[in-house]
Amino acid sequence: MKKNVLTFLSLFFIFAAPSLAEEATSQLTVKGMFCEGCSSKVEKTLKSVSGVNSASVNYDKGTASVQYDNSKVQPEKLAEKVTDVGFETTVAR
């Protein structure tokens, strides 16, 4: 009986753990975008981060909306990645 319970728990965590991930959405403020090329670069950068499910960037408003698995990445890390490619970025509060 004890072995069956352990087997069940092991299988549960192997197969169910990904579905336990918490999806979150954050808004980033991005300064320095002046064209569609800039927003495309920011969007591509965000989508390349492990744990990001989707990203949408608006250069007119200077914002990015990102949906991500918060067990894999935090919004501060997303802002850091965008800053690394040349755009001053902060997490909108």
Secondary structure in CASP SS format (residue, H / E / C, confidence):
PFRMAT SS
TARGET T0000
AUTHOR 0000-0000-0000
METHOD secondary structure of the structure
MODEL  1
M C 1.00
K H 1.00
K H 1.00
N H 1.00
V H 1.00
L H 1.00
T H 1.00
F H 1.00
L H 1.00
S H 1.00
L H 1.00
F H 1.00
F H 1.00
I H 1.00
F H 1.00
A H 1.00
A H 1.00
P H 1.00
S H 1.00
L H 1.00
A C 1.00
E C 1.00
E E 1.00
A E 1.00
T E 1.00
S E 1.00
Q E 1.00
L E 1.00
T E 1.00
V E 1.00
K E 1.00
G C 1.00
M C 1.00
F C 1.00
C C 1.00
E H 1.00
G H 1.00
C H 1.00
S H 1.00
S H 1.00
K H 1.00
V H 1.00
E H 1.00
K H 1.00
T H 1.00
L H 1.00
K H 1.00
S C 1.00
V C 1.00
S C 1.00
G C 1.00
V E 1.00
N E 1.00
S E 1.00
A E 1.00
S E 1.00
V E 1.00
N E 1.00
Y C 1.00
D C 1.00
K C 1.00
G C 1.00
T E 1.00
A E 1.00
S E 1.00
V E 1.00
Q E 1.00
Y E 1.00
D E 1.00
N C 1.00
S C 1.00
K C 1.00
V C 1.00
Q C 1.00
P H 1.00
E H 1.00
K H 1.00
L H 1.00
A H 1.00
E H 1.00
K H 1.00
V H 1.00
T H 1.00
D H 1.00
V C 1.00
G C 1.00
F C 1.00
E E 1.00
T E 1.00
T E 1.00
V E 1.00
A C 1.00
R C 1.00
END
